Amino acid sequence: MSAYRIIGQDGNLQAFFREIVIGFSDNLTCIIGPRGSGKSAIIDAIRYAMGYNRTLNEIPKVKQQIVDRQSHTLQASRIELLYEKRDMTQHVITSTYDQKELYSTVVFDTDGTKLNIADVEAAGDYPLKLYGWNELELLGEDPKSQRESLDRFVLELPALKTKKTQLYSKISANLKECIDQLINLEKFFSPSSQQNSFLRLKEFEKEFNSLNTTEIQSKFASLDETNKRISFLSLLKSEIESFKIDSQSVRIIDFESILVKCESEQSWCQSFLESRLQLPSVNDNIRKHVNEFNAVLSTNVEIIDAELLILQKAQAAISKEIHNSIGEQQVITAELRNNAKRRLDSAQEQFAKYKAEVKKADQLFQSRKVILQEIVDLNKLIFATRNREKDTITSKISIINENTYCITLCLNQEGDRSEFFSTLESNSLALAFDHQRKKKRLAYLISDKMTPIEFATAILRNEPELLIHKTIITENQNNEEYSIDLEMANRIVSANIPYENISDLNVRRYDREKMERILKIQQINFDDEFYILLNGKAIQHCSPGQRCSAMLPIVTLTSDAPIIIDQPEDNLDNRLVSKAVFKILSKLKETRQIIVATHNPNILVSGDAEQVVVLNSEGKVANYGSIDDPDIVQDVIEIMEGGKEAFAKRQKRYSQQLGKNINMRLR
């Protein structure tokens, strides 16, 4: 960014800034001033103009602080940023602050022509890393936020993570379809339903075969054939009628409601719709084709009805002939045989329907397996991408590592299974234990051994041996080895397997509740585990200052985009400010733009700031210039506590370096 400007509305007392213009150095710019002078407000304004308010949910602990500051200092204000792109062209990013809008940014070229850029962040031409007050410390608060901070530096990851989100949305949609299908299957087993008759299919077959003697079979062959045809046509008629379309419910183009919105231009709009687009005739054609389609279906139903009438007459004639041709004793047998045949036919029909519904369920489960494999493959790609960036970051931050201050990065593939562990611990699955401690231990053993997808696969395949596992667990400060043996694995699988085989019919019956739990387990999100170590200790277990000390080198050394930080020193110890920060700034300022709002003199003095902007208590620029400017030196000494000492350290350091150079020359 080359320059920054805020204009407050004339006469509006809510506008903190009346008009403030700041020019930024290509290297290091430091914004200083007394408390309440608007240092953080300037950074909040840049955040708003760049559209970063849309991601404030990622930092919930400071979200409200930022929103409140913006509402107090940016009301009735217009923000302008002059941004020089990599190709050296300059654009003006403008935004009028509106508390009710997360994004209101428009981009112009320097001639004032509006550019067709809907989103400055998504465009990718205006890279910027911005960290508000306390954000660095919060980034290191837990492994998840540390992983998210790593991801921000990897250009390929947004697209990969978007694809992962889409896959999880896809599998959630599949879950709904699976549950609906399991409900359909469940209806076949309702005690009050005729649909469960197929469960007695073998019994009905045996009963019918005992009554269907060779003599009876020969006499009823013609009737059975006619009955099958009648059954076929009845089903066909029902299916065709289900496709008829109600012409009143067909969706057409509602141009009338569009016209209402035209208001004063209604006459022109109506003329355009009717003469240019001919929408009314389009709607007429839609209705016409619907009516034609229904007419074809009605003709087919009439043909079927006529054929059914013929078959029903034939059915009556054949039945009469059979009764006349057999003796009275055989009539009883024939009627019993007919009853058995109806029961068998009904059971066979229901069994065919059940198998068709099972096939639909199997197709949904197979689609689900494809999506799950895509997730597994994508996770591997994401890990490989992160791992490359981790190695790059490790190399870059090595310049500040020393014996007493060493940062290392840990990345474990698919190691973040916290959500999986929580689900298991909450007893959503039967884990063979009711005791809370044992249940927690078992949940840990399972989630330590496998991913949610792998666990669900072991259950669905009925492969308990996949669950066998042993590991060391620390309890009450003691390390103990715990394990899942084959007996325990069998108990877990048998308690949770969501189906049983109906052996005489060679088909499965699903337990909907258990199956739903397993399917939900499958789609629990899991990710790589990433965390940062400071002197061998994970920073999520460190103090806020230590967390900030570890995050600062990473966010500053791992990107070539301009970086803005608000008061990074608040949680840093002075040793880091004077040593690590000096190394960082010395390394970075020649290759990227750095803007820091600070009240610690060591940052601008040690960093040898090319531009120091001094604000007064009214939010106006009181002075500006390089750190070598005598007036700026005086401002630093007067405004910033420890300013004189910072300059003394600088003088001493430069004198020592100068002495070394002279000695080397004398040699």
Secondary structure, 3 states (H helix, E strand, C coil): CCEEEEEECCCCCCCCCCEEEEECCCCEEEEECCCCCCHHHHHHHHHHHCCHHHHHHHCHHHHHHHHHHHHHHCCCEEEEEEEECCCCCEEEEEEECCCCCCCCEEEEECCCCECCCCCHHHHCCCCCEEECCCHHHHHCCCHHHHHHHHHCCCCCHHHHHHHHHHHHHHHHHHHHHHHHHHHHHHHCCCCCCHHHHHHHHHHHHHHHHHHCCHHHHHHHHHHHHHHHHHHHHHHHHHHHHCCCCCCCCCCCCCHHHHHHCCHHHHHHHHHHHHHHHCHHHHHHHHHHHHHHHHHHHHHHHHHHHHHHHHHHHHHHHHHHHHHHHCCHHHHHHHHHHHHHHHHHHHHHHHHHHHHHHHHHHHHHHHHHHHHHHHHHHHHHHHHHHHHHHHHHHHHHHHHHCECCECEEEEEEEEEECHHHHHHHHCCCCCCCCCCHHHHHHHHHHHHHHCCHHHHHHHHHCCCHHHHCEEEEEEECCEEEEEEECHHHHHHHHHHHCCEEEECCCCEEEECHHHHHHHHHHHCCCCEEEEEEEECCEEHHHCCHHHHHHHHHHHHHHCCCCCEEEECHHHHCCHHHHHCHHHHHHHHHCCCCCEEEECCCHHHHHHCCCCEEEEECCCCCEEEEECCCCHHHHHHHHHHCCCHHHHHHHHHHHHHHHHHHHHHHHHC
